[in-house]
């Protein structure tokens, strides 16, 4: 990384940390300003989000989709600002910002082993960090290309209870995860990214075939683990995280059926809060053989 990028990145991390005591009305105002700037400054990402919304919400008009996309940007900007509290706030400050419902489903020792399925909503990082104030867990994480940002994110996620965070390498990730699940740690898993055709199956997501790794089904069956949803939504003054009861009749013997079910249930959660989902990632990047790129 060039010296300029390093200096800029370090300055940006310091700025984010300084937001710890920023009042919530000011956070919303700053988020709206930042969202307006990024909407104009990053046309490639704007194209991705509008393409995703066009595929998933064909019933909306183009104007409605653009308004929805702008609200997504505001949510993501406020989530970034809230890292000031998540990275530097006390345990009590983090718990005041992030409120849980259904936490008993996760803390109940009868539900071990357990897989916590947490999709990419705006409050994803808030939920993960706050969850560590209640229970120690294990999760996979993607190293960032920017080492300064990667270090800040990792340090923030390691602040409470010393969770086991495993950098994705593609080799022995799953074996390491299984080891810690056997030790009684809940596995915090993000199910909804496009990781390419390898190990993926194509199942519908909003009616569009999406490359999806059927890890939840296969791992739950091998480990005889229970599975719960962890849905993090942003509120006017913080976050609400819903931990579901363990899924019934899951897993089956068919990973494709199970993965289709998970995508369908995720759709229902997203439709409740469509402006809180991370539509800026290329969810439909990998296409079935013979299909052109949608981006």
Secondary structure, DSSP 8 states (H G I E B T S, - for coil): --HHHHHHHHHHHHHHHGGGG--HHHHHHHHHHHHHHHHHH-HHHHHHHHHHHHHH-TTS-HHHHHHHHHHHHHHHHHHHHHHHHHHHS-HHHHHHHEEEESHHHHH-GGG-SEEEE---BTTHHHHHHHHTTT--EEEEE---SSHHHHHHHHHHHTSSTT-EEEE--SSSHHHHHHHHHHTT-EEEE-------STTEEEEEETTEEEEEE-HHHHHHHHHT-EEEEEEEEE-SSSEEEEE----TT-S-S-HHHHHHHHHHHHHHHHHHSGGGB-TTS-TT-S--TT-----
